[in-house]
């Protein structure tokens, strides 16, 4: 597994396919594993880059720090310009990346996010509890709870093996 080391953290990443660079930035709690269904399709057309930022909870600058880590990864991979797709929190990060380093962003795709009105709003305690099941007993239960909140009952019933994967 490739790792990029920056001043503040290390970034585990994967690169699939060839072509123009496509950086995928996931939402809160979703690492590069969350893109397993999209990678086969994207990698037929793009050099698809997925990553995990270790220590995201310790990043005091929040979205700005995550955008800086995205820049560090693109520079590590010697990417001059990339299409950037961000979901949820990743959408805020993608927007910040486009604002601070427009030279690195070719196209920007935002999914399930907003413009932030001056910055992302804190997630309410009830929404966070519903998403990850506070208090979580362990990481596996927290991930399962988050995936249940992010998917429909119909999807889970129709594709139980995929959901478990």
Secondary structure, 3 states (H helix, E strand, C coil): CEEEECCCCEEEEEEECCCEEEEEECCCCCCHHHHHHHHHHHCCCEEEEEEEECCHHHCCCCHHHHHHHHHHHHHHCCCCCEEEEEECHHHHHHHHHHHHCHHHEEEEEEECCCCCCCCCCCCCHHHHHHHHCCCCCCHHHHHHHHHHHHCCHHHHHHCHHHHHC
